[in-house]
Amino acid sequence: MSEASEAKWYVAHTYSGYENKVKANIEKTIENRHLEDQILEVRVPLLESTEVRNGTEKSVQKKRFPGYVLLNMVMNDDTWYVVRNTRGVTGFVGPGSKPVPLTDEEMIPLGIQKEEEIEVGFGEGDTVIVTGGAWKDTTGVVSAINKQKQTVTIYVELFGRDTPVEISFSEIKKM
């Protein structure tokens, strides 16, 4: 059993307004200490909303849970220490100092699904067409699939060179 399969989602409490800085700092520490197999993902869930300013509607992204960062990680002394000692983190959510992982039911409204639940009708190297969004009607070859984020990376020609673009599963179909 690989360590990554033991990973669970935990919630870290941060100073309000520090969520993105905490995410960036933890990601930098993961890279520096080579903990990619133990801390798999750091996420600040966002909510799309519309604001009206000066009579103009504007789409804005707000933090779904201000003051919290979600982490998909294998909990051990090293990973606990890294997260707990990141500037801006005040602690893990759980009784006392014991972090408690999110249950499957708690993860559903967060848009987090178990990897094995996601079946996609395409793979790396397949040609796909974009069916929605800014890249609608663009074709590209799948270079990477991120089941956790439910996105694929395709290369599109932009200004005469191939450029990687991340697109949601729901906006592509296999050709």
Secondary structure as UniProt FT lines:
FT   HELIX           3..6
FT   STRAND          8..14
FT   TURN            16..17
FT   HELIX           19..33
FT   TURN            36..38
FT   STRAND          39..43
FT   STRAND          46..53
FT   TURN            54..55
FT   STRAND          56..63
FT   TURN            66..67
FT   STRAND          68..73
FT   HELIX           77..84
FT   TURN            87..88
FT   STRAND          89..92
FT   TURN            96..97
FT   HELIX           104..107
FT   HELIX           108..110
FT   HELIX           115..117
FT   TURN            124..125
FT   STRAND          127..130
FT   TURN            134..137
FT   STRAND          139..146
FT   TURN            147..150
FT   STRAND          151..158
FT   TURN            159..160
FT   STRAND          161..168
FT   HELIX           169..171
FT   STRAND          172..174
//
